[in-house]
Amino acid sequence: MKINQTVHRIGNEIVAAYLVVTPQGVTLIDAGLSGHWRDLIAEMRSLGLTLEDVRGLVLTHGDTDHIGFAERLRRETGVPVYVHSADAARARGEAKPEAAWGGMKVGAVARFVAYAARKGGLRTRYLTKVVEISDGQVLDLPGSPRVIGLPGHSPGSIAIHVPEADALFVGDALTTRHVLTGERGPQPAPFTDEPERAIESLHGLTGVEATWVLPGHGTPWSGGVASVVRAVDAFGSR
């Protein structure tokens, strides 16, 4: 799915990953579920590209619905996989999330579980090797992605700002479609380790200039960063 001239999405509103496509090559943001591998190949083919054009994969955090095909990509192509140092153990399967599920609706949960099962989400292949990164780094990858620390959802959650794409990738710092309730619109994401800290981190993004805010779950937001943060605040004050 084309978002703009530079960004494409694979997956859907339930679980998504992204491609940043530039003349210098492709940077992947997150790896969804293992079954999104076929979606990746198909999207690359539709763009006249192959996996040889991928220069790196950056994970917004180390949860299982974001690392999906990462290890396969790394093993088969040698593409480096980048993750914040505080989430490296999580991406390797050495540390587990501590968040509770919270509120839910049976129908929404059933759709989430069914989609995850169909896309291989019940069999996680953890990373065996990662490149650890930290807040403030500008990575030597297509689009020059900048790492912005967003601790809260997980210790090493990050946003990834790509000015060339006019986009900010936020992982699970927020969601625009709650996978456990089905509720739409900007709101805090489920499965968050430290909810209060996550909101505090989110407020730190308000000065980032980007039209597109792209979550790991839900529809893309095209109203800018400050407006989506205000929307999350408004949701929390209801």
N, C-alpha and C positions, 0 to 999 in steps of 0.2 A: 504494500500500500504506500503510495507516494504522499508524503506530508508536505514537502516543499521541494525546491530544486535540488537540495542536498540530502535530505533526510527521507528514509523509507522505513516503514514498520513491517515486521513479520509478527505472526500471531494475531491476536484480536484484543477485544476489550477485557477479556478474562486474564490473559497473560500475554505480554508483549515484549519484544526486543527490537532494536533499531540498528539501521545501517547509516553511517555518515559517508556519503559518496563524493569524492573529490578527484580532480585530475591526478593527484599524487597516490591515489589508492583509497581503500575503504577502512574505516574504523568501525568496529561493532561495539554497540553498547548493550550489555547484558546478553545472556544466552538462553533465556526462557526455559523451556522444558526440552528434554532430549529429543522428542519428536519434532521439534521445530527445525531440526537439521534439514529435513526435506523442504520446509518453507524457505530456509536460507538459500539452499541450492537453487530453488525455483526463482526466487527474487533476484539472485545474482544473475541467473541465466537471462531473465527478462530485461536486465540492464546491459546485457552483452559482456558480463564479467564472469570470472571464475574465482574459486577460493584462493588462487595465486595472487589476486588483487587485494586480499585482506592483509593489513599490516599489523593489526592488533585488536584485541578484545578487552574492553574495560568493563568491569563489573561494578554496579552501583552498590552492591553488598553481596554477602556470601550465602544467602538463602537458597534453598533447593530449586525454587521456581525462577531463579535468575542465573543459575550456573549450568542449566540443562545440557547443552551440547559443548560446553567449554572444553572439557577434557578431551573429547573426541577431536575437536578442532586442533587443539594443541598437539596431540599425539600424531595426527595424520598430516598436518601441514607445518608444524613447528611455530605457528603463530603464538606470540607471547600473550599471556592472560594477566591483566593487571587488576589488583584488588588492594584496598586500603590495608595497611599492616594490621589494624585492629580487627579486621575480618578475615585475615588470611587463614587462621585456624578453622574458622567456620566454613570457608570454601573448601578446605581439605577434609571436612567431616570430623575434625578433632574437637570442635565445640558446638554445642547445640543451642538453638534459641530457647529463651526462657519465657516468652510471652504467652499469655492466655489467649484463647480464641475470642472471648467477649461475646457481644450480642450477635445473633444470627437468625436467619430464616431458612426453613428447611429447603425450599425450592432453590434459593440462591446457592446454598451449600452443595446441594445435589448437582447443580450445573457446574460448579467449580470442580468438584471431585470427579465428575464424569469427564470433563474436558481434560483435566490433569491426567486421568488414567488413559484417555485416548492418545494423549501426547507423551506418554512414557514417564509421567511425573511420579509414578509409584516406585520407580527404580532409579534412584539417584546415583550418578557416577561423579564422585567428588574429584576435585583437582588433586594432582600429585605434585604439581610444580606451579608456582605463581611468581609474578613480579610484584613486590610490595611497593605501594605508593603512599603518599601522604598529602595532607591538606596544603593547597597552594601550588602544587606542582603543575607545570605545563608539560604535557607529554609529547614526545617526539613522534607523533602519529598524524595521519591526515586530519586536517581541521584544527590542529593544535589544541586538543581538549585540555581544559583547565579543571583541576580537581578542587572541589569545595567540600570540606568536611561537614557532615550532617549527622553527628552521633545522636542516637535516640531510638530509631527503629532497630538498629543494631549498633554495636560499638563503632564499627567502621563503615557505616553508611555514608555515601557521598552523593553529591550532585556533580554533573559533568557539564561544564559550559563550553559550547562550541560557537564562538562568535561568527565564524564563517557560515554556519548553518542557521544563525539567528535562533538558536535553540538551547534550552536547558533541560537536561535529562535528570529526573529526580528520583528514579527508582521507587522506593516505598516511603519516601518522605511525606507523600500525600497520595491520595487516590481520587480518581474521578468516577469510579464505579466500585463500590464496596463488594468484594467477592463473597462475603458471608451474609450480607443483607440484601444485596442487589440495588441498594440506594445509589442514585446517581448525583453527580455534582462534586466539587472539591470538598474533601473532608479528610480527617486523619485516617491513615491506613491501619488495617488490622494486623495482628501478630507483631505488635510493636513492643520492644523490650522495656523502654522508658518513655511513656507517652508525653509526659511534661517536657522532658528534655528534647524530644522530637519536635514539639511545637516551638520551643525556644530556638532550636537550630533552624527551623523553617523561616522564622522571622529574620534571620541573618541573610536571607537570599534577596530581600526586598530591593537592594541596590543593584542587582544584576540586570543588565539590559538584554532581554531576549523576548521575542514575540511568542515563540512556542515553548510551552512547558509540557514535557513528555513523561508521563508516569509509567510505571511497570504494569499498572492495571487501570483500565479505563480509557476514555476518549482523550485525544490530544487537546490541550488548552491553547487557544490562540490569542488570549487577551493580555498576555504579558505576565511577568513574575509578580509584581506588586499586587495586581488584582486577584491572582489565584491565592496568594497568602491571605488577603482580606476575606476572600470567600471561605477559606478554611476556618478563619477566626469566627466568621459569622455563623458557620455551621456549629462550632463548639459552644456558642453563646445562646443557641436556641433553647 
